[in-house]
Amino acid sequence: MLFLNFKPIIMFPSKYKTLILGAPKYIEKNITKNKENKQNIQIVDHSQNKNGNKKIKLGTKRKKWASELAYKILLERNDSQGVEDLFVNKKYGKPDDCSDVLLMCISFCYMVFIDDKKSILNC
């Protein structure tokens, strides 16, 4: 697939980000439909329960994980301007969205240049 007839579009699912960067594992998604026939997705983690009866909603945990990891990466790189723009001034929008983009770029670079999985570049 090409963009503007010359730029290849690479499909890179977010599962790579979570696998490469070590996101917490989630076991189950409960999908139900409400009255307006819209899907309601609830992420459930049973690993934290000993009795298995209580279900814990974890829908926002992955966003929080991504924001915290991006913040740590920027601090490790001594990128005070990046921390200020993304998390303090929110110059580029919501910090969780910007964190997600940063982590996707890092995981893509890792797969292609370090792990040598250039097969994902075949468009």
N, C-alpha and C positions, 0 to 999 in steps of 0.2 A: 504494500500500500504506500502511496506517495502523497506528499503534501506539496502543493503547487507544482506538480508533475516532476519534481526532482529531489525533494527531501524525503528520505525513507522514514516511515513511522514505525517505531519499535514498540511492540506491546510488552509492557513490563508490569505484571500484576503486583499488588501490594504484598502478596504472600512472601515474595522474595525479601522484602524489607523486614518483615517480622521474623523470617527464618534466619537470615544472615545476622541481624543485629540482636537476636535473642529476646524477642518479645515474650511476655508471659503466655502460657498455653491456656486456651479456652476450649472446653470440651464440646459444648452443645449450643445450638441456637434454637430457640423456640420461636416459630413463625406462626402468627395467628392473624386473622383478618377481623377488622372492626366493622361497624355498621355501614361505613361508607365504602367497604370492600377494599380498604387500604391495608397493606401489610404492616404488621407491628412486629419488629424483630427484637427479641430479648436474649442477650447472651447470658448463658448460665454456666457457673463453675461448680462442679460437684467435688473437686479435689480438696476443697477447703472444709468440707463437711465430714464429720465422722459418722453421723447417722444417715446421711444421704437423703433425708426428707426435705430439708430446707434448701431452697434455691437462692443463689446470690446473684443479683444483677450486676454485670460488669461492663455494660455498654460504653462507659466513659473511661474505663481503666486504660484502654489501649491509647486513647488520645492523651491521657495524662502521662503515660509511659513515654510516648513519642516526644512530648514537650520537654519532659525531664531529661531524656537522653540527648536531645538536640542542645539543650542548655549546657549539659555537661561537656559535650563535644566542643561547643564554642568556647567554653572556659578552658578546656585542655589546650585548645589552639591559641589561647590568649587573644581571642577575637572580641575585644571589648566593644567595638563598633557593632558587630553582629548581634551581640547580646543586647545592646542598647536599642538597636533598630527593631529587633524581633520581639523582645520581651518587655522593654521599658516603654518606648515610645509607640510601639505597635505600628511602625511606619508602613509595613507591607500588609496589614490586615490582621486577622486573628492569629495569635501565636501558634495554636495547634495546627492550623493549616500550613503555615510556613515551616513549622518543624517537620511536618509530614513530607513536604517537598525536599527539604534538606536531607532527611534520612533516605528518601527514595534515590536521590542523586548519589549519596554515599554508597548505598547498597548496590546500585548499578555499576559504579566505578569499581567496587570490590569484585563483583562478579566478572566483569570484563577484563580488568587489568591485573588483578591479583590472583583470583581463582581460575583465570584463563577459560572462562565459559563464553567464548566468543560466538558460540552457536546461537545465542539469543539475538545476535545482530543480523541473522539471515532474515530478510524481510520478504 
